[in-house]
């Protein structure tokens, strides 16, 4: 039987930092998805409302990669009150030729954090103004920080406004950003104030009712919404989807079920959603991206299985190069 390698979170943090290579890896996943041949089933989603928890299972076969991954990603949003992170999980990488398990990636959600932040950066590459320098971040968890960190790798971000339902968490994140990212960061108690004059707005919350409203949005702004990844979540007012000059999905079939598009269609503000573009289509030039510096653009990111397979392959390749991981035979 083939040997199986185990990689721990500590291994993976060393091997796969959030850098431009990670962003390029996720851009490649979007391109592959647009070019065809990717096999990606619907997300398996389990809600556990009694614990304010959920788990998503995602996977995809990507033709040019020798492995495919199945990712299990729990989110339990009361965990911070227990002194625990809200996300955890693991990935299993399989040989795409034989189906045998190749690696167990015990990342506790780290690779999901990296690929999600990288996807936000990819969206900004294609949809935000080239001179975007002011960011507004909704949320104060790990993904809020990582989205800003990734955004700063693709746009000249010099300042950030942080809004969260708990002002003390926004203040703590702003202080951390200012200390470690060399970006001016300030907490905002008023979300409308955070949005005013920002070039890029990123929502990173598990909100079930809108926290970002159409009346706040100005010409030229780009919005990346990445918190809505199940059918009961909704961060963006449907009217904003209707007014945007360009709405772009990571996967229209997915955003129509679990993303912001689902809420907009349900509210009668987006037709049936089929006329919108996907991010990968813009990369392969079968759809248009930002047309001018005054357009309002929205990226609806629910996270696709192709990203998980891509980041798991990157981790495995680097582990092989570094001789990392512990092997055993099943």
C-alpha positions in Angstrom: 0.0 0.0 0.0 1.3 3.5 -0.7 2.7 5.5 2.2 0.6 8.2 3.7 2.2 11.5 4.9 0.8 13.5 7.8 1.4 17.3 7.9 0.6 19.2 11.0 -0.6 22.8 11.3 2.9 23.8 12.3 4.3 22.1 9.1 1.8 23.8 6.9 2.3 27.3 8.4 6.0 27.0 7.5 5.4 25.6 4.0 2.4 27.7 2.9 2.6 31.4 4.1 0.1 33.9 2.7 2.2 35.3 -0.1 2.0 36.1 -3.8 2.7 32.4 -4.6 -0.4 31.4 -2.7 -2.4 34.1 -4.4 -1.1 32.9 -7.8 -2.0 29.3 -6.8 -5.6 30.3 -6.2 -5.8 32.4 -9.3 -4.8 29.2 -11.2 -7.7 27.4 -9.6 -10.1 30.0 -10.9 -8.6 29.8 -14.3 -8.9 26.0 -14.4 -12.5 26.2 -13.3 -13.2 28.6 -16.1 -11.4 26.6 -18.7 -13.5 23.5 -18.1 -12.8 20.0 -17.0 -13.0 20.6 -13.3 -15.4 18.3 -11.5 -16.8 19.9 -8.5 -19.9 18.7 -6.6 -22.2 20.9 -4.6 -21.1 21.8 -1.1 -22.2 19.4 1.6 -23.3 21.7 4.5 -24.4 20.8 8.0 -25.9 23.4 10.3 -25.7 22.9 14.1 -27.7 25.9 15.3 -27.8 24.8 18.9 -24.1 25.4 19.0 -24.0 28.3 16.5 -21.9 25.9 14.4 -21.7 24.5 10.9 -19.4 22.3 8.8 -18.8 22.5 5.1 -17.3 19.7 3.0 -15.8 20.7 -0.3 -13.8 18.9 -3.0 -12.9 19.1 -6.7 -10.9 17.2 -9.3 -8.7 19.6 -11.3 -7.4 18.0 -14.5 -3.8 19.2 -14.5 -3.2 18.4 -10.8 -2.0 14.9 -9.7 -3.9 15.1 -6.4 -7.4 16.1 -5.4 -8.5 17.1 -1.9 -11.5 16.7 0.2 -11.8 19.5 2.8 -13.8 19.4 6.0 -14.2 22.9 7.5 -16.2 23.5 10.7 -17.1 27.0 11.9 -18.3 27.4 15.5 -18.8 31.1 16.1 -19.1 31.1 19.8 -15.7 29.5 20.2 -13.9 32.8 20.9 -15.8 33.0 24.2 -14.2 29.7 25.1 -10.8 30.9 24.1 -10.8 28.9 20.9 -10.7 30.0 17.2 -14.0 29.8 15.4 -12.7 27.7 12.6 -10.8 24.4 12.4 -10.8 21.3 10.2 -8.5 19.3 7.9 -7.9 18.2 4.3 -7.3 14.7 2.9 -5.3 14.6 -0.4 -5.9 11.6 -2.7 -3.9 10.4 -5.7 -6.0 11.4 -8.7 -4.8 8.4 -10.7 -5.4 5.6 -8.1 -7.7 7.2 -5.5 -5.4 6.2 -2.6 -4.9 8.6 0.2 -1.6 10.5 -0.1 -1.6 13.0 2.7 -3.5 14.0 5.8 -3.3 17.8 6.1 -4.1 18.5 9.8 -4.2 22.2 9.3 -7.0 23.2 11.8 -8.4 25.4 9.1 -5.1 27.2 8.3 -5.1 26.3 4.6 -8.7 27.3 4.3 -7.8 30.7 5.8 -5.0 31.1 3.4 -6.9 30.2 0.3 -9.9 32.3 1.3 -7.7 35.4 1.8 -5.9 34.7 -1.4 -9.2 34.5 -3.3 -10.1 37.9 -2.0 -6.8 39.2 -3.3 -7.5 37.6 -6.7 -10.8 39.4 -6.8 -9.2 42.7 -6.0 -6.6 42.1 -8.8 -9.3 42.0 -11.4 -12.0 44.2 -10.0 -10.6 46.9 -7.7 -9.1 50.1 -9.0 -5.3 49.8 -9.6 -4.7 52.7 -7.2 -6.9 51.4 -4.4 -5.2 52.5 -1.2 -8.0 52.7 1.5 -9.7 49.5 2.7 -12.8 49.1 4.9 -12.9 45.7 6.7 -16.2 44.4 8.3 -15.4 41.9 10.9 -12.5 41.4 13.4 -11.7 37.7 13.2 -8.7 35.9 11.7 -10.2 36.2 8.1 -10.6 40.0 8.5 -6.9 40.3 9.2 -5.8 37.9 6.5 -8.1 39.5 3.9 -6.3 42.9 4.6 -2.9 41.2 4.5 -3.6 39.6 1.2 -5.2 42.7 -0.3 -2.0 44.7 0.6 0.0 42.2 -1.6 -2.0 43.2 -4.8 -3.0 46.8 -4.1 -1.1 49.8 -2.6 -3.1 49.7 0.7 -1.9 52.4 3.1 -4.8 52.7 5.5 -7.7 50.5 6.8 -10.9 51.1 8.8 -12.1 48.2 10.9 -15.7 47.8 11.9 -17.1 44.9 14.0 -20.2 44.4 16.1 -18.0 44.3 19.2 -16.0 47.6 19.2 -13.3 46.2 21.5 -12.5 43.5 18.9 -12.3 46.1 16.1 -9.9 48.1 18.3 -7.7 45.1 19.0 -7.5 44.2 15.3 -6.7 47.7 14.3 -3.8 47.8 16.8 -2.5 44.5 15.6 -2.6 45.6 12.0 -0.9 48.9 12.8 1.9 47.0 14.7 2.5 44.2 12.2 1.5 45.2 8.7 2.8 48.7 8.5 -0.6 49.9 7.5 -2.4 52.8 9.3 -5.5 51.1 10.9 -8.3 52.7 12.9 -11.4 51.1 14.5 -14.8 52.6 13.5 -18.0 52.4 15.6 -20.1 53.6 12.6 -20.0 51.2 9.6 -21.1 53.9 7.2 -18.2 56.0 8.3 -15.9 53.1 7.7 -17.2 52.8 4.1 -17.0 56.5 3.3 -14.1 57.2 0.9 -12.8 53.6 1.0 -11.7 52.1 -2.3 -12.1 48.4 -1.3 -14.7 47.1 1.2 -14.4 43.5 2.5 -17.1 41.8 4.5 -15.9 38.8 6.6 -18.7 38.1 9.1 -21.3 35.3 9.6 -24.1 37.9 9.5 -27.6 36.6 8.8 -29.0 40.0 7.9 -27.3 42.8 5.9 -24.5 44.8 7.5 -23.5 46.7 4.3 -26.1 48.9 2.7 -26.6 50.3 -0.8 -27.0 53.9 0.3 -23.5 53.9 1.7 -21.7 52.9 -1.5 -19.9 55.4 -3.7 -18.8 55.3 -7.4 -15.5 53.5 -7.9 -15.8 51.2 -4.8 -15.1 47.5 -4.9 -16.8 45.1 -2.5 -15.6 41.6 -1.7 -18.2 39.6 0.2 -16.8 36.4 1.6 -18.9 35.8 4.8 -22.0 34.3 3.1 -21.3 30.6 2.6 -24.6 29.1 3.6 -28.2 29.7 2.8 -29.0 31.5 6.1 -26.2 34.1 5.8 -26.5 37.5 4.1 -24.0 40.4 4.6 -25.0 42.7 1.7 -28.3 44.5 1.1 -29.8 43.0 -2.1 -30.3 46.5 -3.6 -26.5 46.8 -3.8 -26.3 43.7 -6.0 -29.0 45.3 -8.2 -27.1 48.7 -8.5 -23.6 47.4 -9.0 -22.1 47.9 -12.4 -20.5 44.5 -12.2 -21.4 41.6 -10.0 -19.0 38.6 -10.2 -19.3 35.2 -8.5 -16.6 32.6 -7.8 -19.3 30.1 -8.9 -22.7 31.2 -10.0 -24.2 27.8 -9.2 -22.9 28.2 -5.7 -23.6 31.8 -5.0 -27.1 31.2 -6.2 -27.6 28.7 -3.4 -25.5 30.0 -0.5 -24.0 33.4 -1.5 -25.1 37.0 -1.6 -26.7 36.3 -5.0 -29.2 33.9 -3.3 -30.5 36.7 -1.1 -30.7 39.2 -4.1 -32.6 36.7 -6.2 -35.0 35.9 -3.3 -35.6 39.6 -2.9 -36.4 40.0 -6.6 -33.4 42.3 -7.2 -31.3 40.1 -9.5 -33.6 38.2 -11.8 -32.5 34.6 -11.8 -28.8 35.5 -11.6 -27.8 33.6 -14.8 -26.6 36.7 -16.7 -23.7 37.5 -14.3 -20.0 36.6 -14.8 -17.7 34.3 -12.8 -14.3 35.5 -11.7 -12.4 32.9 -13.7 -14.2 33.9 -16.9 -12.7 37.4 -16.5 -9.2 35.9 -16.2 -9.5 33.9 -19.4 -11.1 37.0 -21.1 -14.5 35.4 -21.8 -16.1 38.1 -19.6 -15.3 41.7 -18.8 -13.8 42.9 -15.6 -13.8 46.5 -14.2 -14.5 48.9 -17.0 -13.6 52.3 -15.4 -12.5 53.8 -12.1 -16.1 54.9 -11.4 -17.7 51.5 -11.6 -19.1 49.8 -8.5 -18.0 46.2 -8.5 -19.0 43.3 -6.2 -17.2 39.9 -5.8 -19.3 37.2 -4.2 -17.0 34.6 -2.8 -18.4 31.4 -1.3 -15.2 29.3 -1.6 -15.0 26.6 -4.3 -13.5 23.1 -4.0 -11.0 23.8 -6.8 -9.3 26.3 -4.4 -8.9 23.6 -1.8 -7.5 21.0 -4.2 -5.0 23.7 -5.5 -3.8 24.8 -2.0 -3.5 21.2 -0.9 -1.4 20.4 -3.9 0.9 23.4 -3.3 1.3 22.3 0.3 2.1 18.7 -0.7 4.6 19.8 -3.4 6.5 22.0 -0.9 6.4 19.3 1.7 8.0 16.9 -0.8 10.7 19.5 -1.6 11.4 20.1 2.0 11.2 16.5 3.2 8.5 17.6 5.7 5.8 15.4 7.2 5.7 12.0 9.0 5.0 9.0 6.8 3.3 5.8 7.7 1.7 2.8 5.9 -2.0 2.2 6.4 
